Amino acid sequence: MPDRKRPIGIFDSGLGGLTVFKELRGLLPGERLIYFGDTARVPYGTKSAEAVVSFSREIAAYLLAKRIKLLIVACNTASSLALGEIRKVSPVPVLGVIEPGVRAALAAVPRGGRILVTGTTATVNSRAYSRALAAGGVKVTQQPCPLFVPLVEEGWCSKPVAATVAREYLARYRGKADALILGCTHYPLLKKVIAGVMGPRTKIVDSARAAALAAREELAARGLLNPGRAGRSEFVVSDAPERFSALALRLLGIRTGRVTVKRF
């Protein structure tokens, strides 16, 4: 198989990485995409660093065995804790979601601006975003939002409880941030709720969109873009395929078709 026709591998702890998948599908319609959601072990944000690294290595090995041409770690927690370990063993380029999100945030605010980073507890504690933003001359505040992932995984993005939880985490920052980074790929599914709490002066930076654009740039630079128009999609989860498929359709309008189960 020519290198440009090989698939792109994408993985996340659950549904959240589908926000990256959807952006990729829109940007790169000819690419074959293989998505893995670790639904048996979601959420990653409350797990130890050692557990997240172990899970990420397992999934990366599974996707690399499918002869992918690019691996996207579409999970901020895994990107913050395991990206370096995966890159050590991967024969293909590996992209995370933190670096693209940081670049997009710095482009959205003036020097000396104020950026609020939201993410899982593990991502915030890793300080991956604050370290990456440090060179940009901005003021950084971090806010863990651990209940956002369970809300998305339950399909409760538009229920009143989502707004209640968002206010609890974020109301204190209203009018005090120039930009807010959605530092978890689940969070774009709560974007309207979060924007409503933060108010109109805060720009919402979607790391999923930024990651998809970075993937297109990487493939183009390596001459690996597939110019076709009808790329296939494959979905794999570690548990509950029917629920995954139903939520993918309801929350993102993605029709998965048959979903394969792979357990480790």
C-alpha positions as YAML, in Angstrom:
chain: A
units: angstrom
residues:
- id: 1
  name: MET
  ca: [0.00, 0.00, 0.00]
- id: 2
  name: PRO
  ca: [1.45, 3.45, -0.89]
- id: 3
  name: ASP
  ca: [2.32, 5.45, 2.22]
- id: 4
  name: ARG
  ca: [-0.21, 8.19, 1.46]
- id: 5
  name: LYS
  ca: [-3.03, 5.63, 1.37]
- id: 6
  name: ARG
  ca: [-2.23, 4.27, 4.82]
- id: 7
  name: PRO
  ca: [-4.67, 5.22, 7.60]
- id: 8
  name: ILE
  ca: [-4.45, 7.79, 10.37]
- id: 9
  name: GLY
  ca: [-4.82, 6.44, 13.91]
- id: 10
  name: ILE
  ca: [-6.62, 8.49, 16.57]
- id: 11
  name: PHE
  ca: [-7.23, 7.59, 20.20]
- id: 12
  name: ASP
  ca: [-8.89, 9.02, 23.29]
- id: 13
  name: SER
  ca: [-10.15, 7.81, 26.64]
- id: 14
  name: GLY
  ca: [-13.69, 7.73, 25.28]
- id: 15
  name: LEU
  ca: [-15.97, 9.95, 23.20]
- id: 16
  name: GLY
  ca: [-14.03, 13.20, 23.43]
- id: 17
  name: GLY
  ca: [-11.55, 12.46, 20.67]
- id: 18
  name: LEU
  ca: [-14.47, 12.27, 18.26]
- id: 19
  name: THR
  ca: [-14.30, 16.08, 18.24]
- id: 20
  name: VAL
  ca: [-10.86, 15.71, 16.63]
- id: 21
  name: PHE
  ca: [-12.14, 12.93, 14.36]
- id: 22
  name: LYS
  ca: [-14.99, 15.12, 13.10]
- id: 23
  name: GLU
  ca: [-12.65, 18.04, 12.36]
- id: 24
  name: LEU
  ca: [-10.26, 15.69, 10.54]
- id: 25
  name: ARG
  ca: [-13.03, 14.17, 8.48]
- id: 26
  name: GLY
  ca: [-14.10, 17.63, 7.36]
- id: 27
  name: LEU
  ca: [-10.56, 18.79, 6.56]
- id: 28
  name: LEU
  ca: [-9.30, 15.52, 5.03]
- id: 29
  name: PRO
  ca: [-12.21, 13.73, 3.35]
- id: 30
  name: GLY
  ca: [-9.96, 11.30, 1.49]
- id: 31
  name: GLU
  ca: [-8.18, 9.91, 4.52]
- id: 32
  name: ARG
  ca: [-8.91, 6.55, 6.09]
- id: 33
  name: LEU
  ca: [-9.38, 7.15, 9.83]
- id: 34
  name: ILE
  ca: [-9.17, 4.56, 12.61]
- id: 35
  name: TYR
  ca: [-10.55, 5.79, 15.94]
- id: 36
  name: PHE
  ca: [-10.02, 4.03, 19.26]
- id: 37
  name: GLY
  ca: [-12.04, 5.02, 22.34]
- id: 38
  name: ASP
  ca: [-10.94, 3.45, 25.62]
- id: 39
  name: THR
  ca: [-14.48, 3.33, 26.96]
- id: 40
  name: ALA
  ca: [-13.70, 0.58, 29.47]
- id: 41
  name: ARG
  ca: [-11.24, 2.83, 31.32]
- id: 42
  name: VAL
  ca: [-12.67, 6.33, 30.88]
- id: 43
  name: PRO
  ca: [-12.01, 8.84, 32.42]
- id: 44
  name: TYR
  ca: [-8.22, 9.12, 32.25]
- id: 45
  name: GLY
  ca: [-8.17, 12.41, 34.14]
- id: 46
  name: THR
  ca: [-8.57, 10.77, 37.54]
- id: 47
  name: LYS
  ca: [-6.03, 7.99, 36.91]
- id: 48
  name: SER
  ca: [-2.39, 7.94, 37.97]
- id: 49
  name: ALA
  ca: [0.28, 9.02, 35.50]
- id: 50
  name: GLU
  ca: [1.60, 5.46, 35.43]
- id: 51
  name: ALA
  ca: [-1.82, 4.09, 34.47]
- id: 52
  name: VAL
  ca: [-2.32, 6.65, 31.71]
- id: 53
  name: VAL
  ca: [1.11, 5.91, 30.23]
- id: 54
  name: SER
  ca: [0.41, 2.17, 30.34]
- id: 55
  name: PHE
  ca: [-3.00, 2.52, 28.68]
- id: 56
  name: SER
  ca: [-1.59, 4.84, 26.02]
- id: 57
  name: ARG
  ca: [1.24, 2.47, 25.17]
- id: 58
  name: GLU
  ca: [-1.21, -0.40, 24.71]
- id: 59
  name: ILE
  ca: [-3.46, 1.56, 22.40]
- id: 60
  name: ALA
  ca: [-0.57, 3.04, 20.43]
- id: 61
  name: ALA
  ca: [0.85, -0.44, 19.82]
- id: 62
  name: TYR
  ca: [-2.56, -1.64, 18.64]
- id: 63
  name: LEU
  ca: [-2.92, 1.23, 16.17]
- id: 64
  name: LEU
  ca: [0.68, 1.05, 14.96]
- id: 65
  name: ALA
  ca: [0.11, -2.61, 14.11]
- id: 66
  name: LYS
  ca: [-2.48, -1.39, 11.59]
- id: 67
  name: ARG
  ca: [0.32, 0.31, 9.62]
- id: 68
  name: ILE
  ca: [-0.91, 3.85, 10.18]
- id: 69
  name: LYS
  ca: [1.00, 6.81, 8.73]
- id: 70
  name: LEU
  ca: [0.22, 9.23, 11.58]
- id: 71
  name: LEU
  ca: [-0.88, 8.78, 15.20]
- id: 72
  name: ILE
  ca: [-2.95, 11.45, 16.91]
- id: 73
  name: VAL
  ca: [-3.22, 11.33, 20.69]
- id: 74
  name: ALA
  ca: [-6.63, 13.02, 20.83]
- id: 75
  name: CYS
  ca: [-6.67, 13.13, 24.62]
- id: 76
  name: ASN
  ca: [-5.17, 15.99, 26.61]
- id: 77
  name: THR
  ca: [-4.44, 13.80, 29.63]
- id: 78
  name: ALA
  ca: [-2.57, 11.25, 27.52]
- id: 79
  name: SER
  ca: [-0.87, 14.06, 25.58]
- id: 80
  name: SER
  ca: [0.38, 15.65, 28.79]
- id: 81
  name: LEU
  ca: [1.60, 12.40, 30.38]
- id: 82
  name: ALA
  ca: [2.40, 9.88, 27.65]
- id: 83
  name: LEU
  ca: [3.25, 11.70, 24.42]
- id: 84
  name: GLY
  ca: [7.00, 11.48, 24.93]
- id: 85
  name: GLU
  ca: [6.86, 7.77, 25.74]
- id: 86
  name: ILE
  ca: [4.81, 7.02, 22.62]
- id: 87
  name: ARG
  ca: [7.14, 9.04, 20.41]
- id: 88
  name: LYS
  ca: [10.10, 6.99, 21.63]
- id: 89
  name: VAL
  ca: [8.66, 3.79, 20.18]
- id: 90
  name: SER
  ca: [6.65, 5.04, 17.20]
- id: 91
  name: PRO
  ca: [8.04, 4.72, 13.67]
- id: 92
  name: VAL
  ca: [5.51, 7.31, 12.45]
- id: 93
  name: PRO
  ca: [4.86, 10.92, 13.52]
- id: 94
  name: VAL
  ca: [2.86, 11.32, 16.74]
- id: 95
  name: LEU
  ca: [0.81, 14.46, 17.37]
- id: 96
  name: GLY
  ca: [-0.83, 15.50, 20.62]
- id: 97
  name: VAL
  ca: [-3.46, 18.14, 21.24]
- id: 98
  name: ILE
  ca: [-1.64, 20.42, 23.69]
- id: 99
  name: GLU
  ca: [0.92, 22.06, 21.39]
- id: 100
  name: PRO
  ca: [-1.66, 22.95, 18.70]
- id: 101
  name: GLY
  ca: [-4.00, 24.32, 21.38]
- id: 102
  name: VAL
  ca: [-1.24, 26.47, 22.85]
- id: 103
  name: ARG
  ca: [-0.35, 27.93, 19.46]
- id: 104
  name: ALA
  ca: [-4.00, 28.76, 18.78]
- id: 105
  name: ALA
  ca: [-4.41, 30.40, 22.19]
- id: 106
  name: LEU
  ca: [-1.29, 32.55, 21.85]
- id: 107
  name: ALA
  ca: [-2.48, 33.69, 18.43]
- id: 108
  name: ALA
  ca: [-5.84, 34.69, 19.92]
- id: 109
  name: VAL
  ca: [-4.61, 37.04, 22.67]
- id: 110
  name: PRO
  ca: [-2.22, 40.00, 22.86]
- id: 111
  name: ARG
  ca: [1.11, 39.70, 24.63]
- id: 112
  name: GLY
  ca: [0.44, 40.04, 28.34]
- id: 113
  name: GLY
  ca: [-3.08, 38.69, 27.87]
- id: 114
  name: ARG
  ca: [-4.82, 36.38, 30.30]
- id: 115
  name: ILE
  ca: [-5.45, 32.74, 29.39]
- id: 116
  name: LEU
  ca: [-7.56, 30.34, 31.44]
- id: 117
  name: VAL
  ca: [-6.74, 26.66, 30.92]
- id: 118
  name: THR
  ca: [-9.49, 24.16, 31.68]
- id: 119
  name: GLY
  ca: [-8.77, 20.45, 31.80]
- id: 120
  name: THR
  ca: [-8.90, 17.25, 33.76]
- id: 121
  name: THR
  ca: [-7.20, 17.08, 37.13]
- id: 122
  name: ALA
  ca: [-4.32, 15.07, 35.65]
- id: 123
  name: THR
  ca: [-3.77, 17.52, 32.78]
- id: 124
  name: VAL
  ca: [-3.82, 20.54, 35.10]
- id: 125
  name: ASN
  ca: [-1.48, 18.87, 37.61]
- id: 126
  name: SER
  ca: [0.97, 17.99, 34.83]
- id: 127
  name: ARG
  ca: [1.35, 21.75, 34.10]
- id: 128
  name: ALA
  ca: [1.89, 20.86, 30.45]
- id: 129
  name: TYR
  ca: [-0.17, 23.83, 29.27]
- id: 130
  name: SER
  ca: [1.32, 26.36, 31.68]
- id: 131
  name: ARG
  ca: [4.86, 25.34, 30.73]
- id: 132
  name: ALA
  ca: [4.09, 25.54, 27.02]
- id: 133
  name: LEU
  ca: [2.40, 28.94, 27.42]
- id: 134
  name: ALA
  ca: [5.17, 30.39, 29.58]
- id: 135
  name: ALA
  ca: [7.27, 31.58, 26.64]
- id: 136
  name: GLY
  ca: [4.33, 33.45, 25.16]
- id: 137
  name: GLY
  ca: [4.36, 36.32, 27.63]
- id: 138
  name: VAL
  ca: [0.83, 35.66, 28.87]
- id: 139
  name: LYS
  ca: [-0.70, 35.29, 32.30]
- id: 140
  name: VAL
  ca: [-1.96, 31.74, 32.85]
- id: 141
  name: THR
  ca: [-4.56, 30.44, 35.28]
- id: 142
  name: GLN
  ca: [-5.57, 26.78, 35.41]
- id: 143
  name: GLN
  ca: [-8.91, 25.36, 36.48]
- id: 144
  name: PRO
  ca: [-9.53, 21.61, 36.76]
- id: 145
  name: CYS
  ca: [-13.05, 20.61, 35.66]
- id: 146
  name: PRO
  ca: [-13.18, 16.88, 36.49]
- id: 147
  name: LEU
  ca: [-16.96, 16.52, 36.15]
- id: 148
  name: PHE
  ca: [-17.06, 17.69, 32.54]
- id: 149
  name: VAL
  ca: [-15.90, 14.36, 31.10]
- id: 150
  name: PRO
  ca: [-18.53, 12.28, 32.95]
- id: 151
  name: LEU
  ca: [-21.20, 14.75, 31.82]
- id: 152
  name: VAL
  ca: [-20.20, 14.26, 28.19]
- id: 153
  name: GLU
  ca: [-19.88, 10.49, 28.51]
- id: 154
  name: GLU
  ca: [-23.41, 10.41, 29.96]
- id: 155
  name: GLY
  ca: [-24.69, 12.49, 27.05]
- id: 156
  name: TRP
  ca: [-25.80, 15.29, 29.38]
- id: 157
  name: CYS
  ca: [-24.24, 18.21, 27.47]
- id: 158
  name: SER
  ca: [-27.52, 20.11, 27.11]
- id: 159
  name: LYS
  ca: [-29.07, 19.23, 30.47]
- id: 160
  name: PRO
  ca: [-29.37, 21.91, 33.20]
- id: 161
  name: VAL
  ca: [-26.81, 20.08, 35.33]
- id: 162
  name: ALA
  ca: [-24.13, 20.89, 32.73]
- id: 163
  name: ALA
  ca: [-24.70, 24.62, 33.15]
- id: 164
  name: THR
  ca: [-24.78, 24.26, 36.93]
- id: 165
  name: VAL
  ca: [-21.43, 22.47, 36.98]
- id: 166
  name: ALA
  ca: [-19.90, 24.94, 34.52]
- id: 167
  name: ARG
  ca: [-20.95, 27.87, 36.69]
- id: 168
  name: GLU
  ca: [-19.45, 26.22, 39.76]
- id: 169
  name: TYR
  ca: [-16.08, 25.87, 38.03]
- id: 170
  name: LEU
  ca: [-15.96, 29.01, 35.91]
- id: 171
  name: ALA
  ca: [-18.28, 31.81, 37.10]
- id: 172
  name: ARG
  ca: [-15.47, 33.38, 39.15]
- id: 173
  name: TYR
  ca: [-13.47, 33.95, 35.94]
- id: 174
  name: ARG
  ca: [-16.19, 35.74, 33.97]
- id: 175
  name: GLY
  ca: [-14.73, 38.90, 32.47]
- id: 176
  name: LYS
  ca: [-11.25, 38.02, 33.73]
- id: 177
  name: ALA
  ca: [-9.81, 35.98, 30.83]
- id: 178
  name: ASP
  ca: [-9.04, 36.98, 27.26]
- id: 179
  name: ALA
  ca: [-9.11, 33.35, 26.15]
- id: 180
  name: LEU
  ca: [-10.13, 29.99, 27.58]
- id: 181
  name: ILE
  ca: [-8.48, 26.82, 26.35]
- id: 182
  name: LEU
  ca: [-10.74, 23.78, 26.15]
- id: 183
  name: GLY
  ca: [-7.93, 21.57, 27.46]
- id: 184
  name: CYS
  ca: [-9.76, 18.29, 27.00]
- id: 185
  name: THR
  ca: [-11.20, 16.95, 23.76]
- id: 186
  name: HIS
  ca: [-14.48, 16.22, 25.54]
- id: 187
  name: TYR
  ca: [-14.94, 19.91, 26.35]
- id: 188
  name: PRO
  ca: [-15.87, 21.20, 22.85]
- id: 189
  name: LEU
  ca: [-19.15, 19.33, 23.38]
- id: 190
  name: LEU
  ca: [-19.80, 21.77, 26.25]
- id: 191
  name: LYS
  ca: [-18.53, 24.81, 24.34]
- id: 192
  name: LYS
  ca: [-21.86, 26.67, 24.27]
- id: 193
  name: VAL
  ca: [-22.39, 26.14, 27.99]
- id: 194
  name: ILE
  ca: [-18.84, 27.24, 28.82]
- id: 195
  name: ALA
  ca: [-19.05, 30.30, 26.56]
- id: 196
  name: GLY
  ca: [-22.31, 31.28, 28.21]
- id: 197
  name: VAL
  ca: [-20.70, 31.24, 31.64]
- id: 198
  name: MET
  ca: [-17.54, 33.09, 30.56]
- id: 199
  name: GLY
  ca: [-19.27, 35.85, 28.59]
- id: 200
  name: PRO
  ca: [-18.64, 37.41, 25.17]
- id: 201
  name: ARG
  ca: [-15.21, 38.95, 25.82]
- id: 202
  name: THR
  ca: [-13.51, 35.57, 26.34]
- id: 203
  name: LYS
  ca: [-12.40, 33.72, 23.22]
- id: 204
  name: ILE
  ca: [-12.91, 29.96, 23.43]
- id: 205
  name: VAL
  ca: [-9.95, 28.04, 21.99]
- id: 206
  name: ASP
  ca: [-10.84, 24.57, 20.69]
- id: 207
  name: SER
  ca: [-7.80, 22.28, 20.83]
- id: 208
  name: ALA
  ca: [-9.63, 19.69, 18.69]
- id: 209
  name: ARG
  ca: [-9.80, 22.04, 15.71]
- id: 210
  name: ALA
  ca: [-6.20, 23.11, 16.24]
- id: 211
  name: ALA
  ca: [-5.03, 19.48, 16.38]
- id: 212
  name: ALA
  ca: [-6.80, 18.62, 13.13]
- id: 213
  name: LEU
  ca: [-5.18, 21.57, 11.36]
- id: 214
  name: ALA
  ca: [-1.78, 20.51, 12.72]
- id: 215
  name: ALA
  ca: [-2.34, 16.99, 11.38]
- id: 216
  name: ARG
  ca: [-3.09, 18.34, 7.92]
- id: 217
  name: GLU
  ca: [0.08, 20.44, 8.01]
- id: 218
  name: GLU
  ca: [2.18, 17.46, 9.13]
- id: 219
  name: LEU
  ca: [0.88, 15.21, 6.37]
- id: 220
  name: ALA
  ca: [1.31, 17.90, 3.72]
- id: 221
  name: ALA
  ca: [4.90, 18.55, 4.81]
- id: 222
  name: ARG
  ca: [5.69, 14.85, 4.47]
- id: 223
  name: GLY
  ca: [3.88, 14.40, 1.16]
- id: 224
  name: LEU
  ca: [1.43, 11.98, 2.79]
- id: 225
  name: LEU
  ca: [-1.93, 13.63, 2.08]
- id: 226
  name: ASN
  ca: [-4.45, 11.34, 0.41]
- id: 227
  name: PRO
  ca: [-6.20, 13.42, -2.28]
- id: 228
  name: GLY
  ca: [-9.27, 11.16, -2.48]
- id: 229
  name: ARG
  ca: [-12.79, 12.18, -1.49]
- id: 230
  name: ALA
  ca: [-14.28, 9.09, 0.14]
- id: 231
  name: GLY
  ca: [-12.05, 7.97, 2.98]
- id: 232
  name: ARG
  ca: [-13.32, 5.11, 5.14]
- id: 233
  name: SER
  ca: [-13.79, 5.35, 8.89]
- id: 234
  name: GLU
  ca: [-13.25, 2.56, 11.41]
- id: 235
  name: PHE
  ca: [-14.27, 2.72, 15.07]
- id: 236
  name: VAL
  ca: [-12.91, 0.55, 17.87]
- id: 237
  name: VAL
  ca: [-13.72, 0.72, 21.59]
- id: 238
  name: SER
  ca: [-12.73, -1.27, 24.64]
- id: 239
  name: ASP
  ca: [-16.32, -1.62, 25.92]
- id: 240
  name: ALA
  ca: [-19.99, -0.73, 25.29]
- id: 241
  name: PRO
  ca: [-19.95, -0.30, 21.49]
- id: 242
  name: GLU
  ca: [-23.71, 0.27, 21.19]
- id: 243
  name: ARG
  ca: [-23.65, 3.11, 23.70]
- id: 244
  name: PHE
  ca: [-20.62, 4.66, 22.01]
- id: 245
  name: SER
  ca: [-22.36, 4.53, 18.64]
- id: 246
  name: ALA
  ca: [-25.58, 6.04, 20.00]
- id: 247
  name: LEU
  ca: [-23.79, 8.93, 21.72]
- id: 248
  name: ALA
  ca: [-21.57, 9.60, 18.69]
- id: 249
  name: LEU
  ca: [-24.71, 10.09, 16.62]
- id: 250
  name: ARG
  ca: [-26.63, 12.11, 19.21]
- id: 251
  name: LEU
  ca: [-23.82, 14.43, 20.28]
- id: 252
  name: LEU
  ca: [-21.79, 14.80, 17.09]
- id: 253
  name: GLY
  ca: [-23.95, 13.53, 14.25]
- id: 254
  name: ILE
  ca: [-21.38, 10.81, 13.49]
- id: 255
  name: ARG
  ca: [-22.77, 7.56, 12.10]
- id: 256
  name: THR
  ca: [-20.23, 4.97, 13.16]
- id: 257
  name: GLY
  ca: [-21.70, 1.87, 11.56]
- id: 258
  name: ARG
  ca: [-20.31, -1.30, 13.10]
- id: 259
  name: VAL
  ca: [-18.04, -0.65, 16.09]
- id: 260
  name: THR
  ca: [-15.36, -3.24, 16.90]
- id: 261
  name: VAL
  ca: [-14.42, -4.16, 20.48]
- id: 262
  name: LYS
  ca: [-10.78, -4.59, 21.48]
- id: 263
  name: ARG
  ca: [-9.95, -5.37, 25.10]
- id: 264
  name: PHE
  ca: [-6.49, -5.42, 26.61]
...
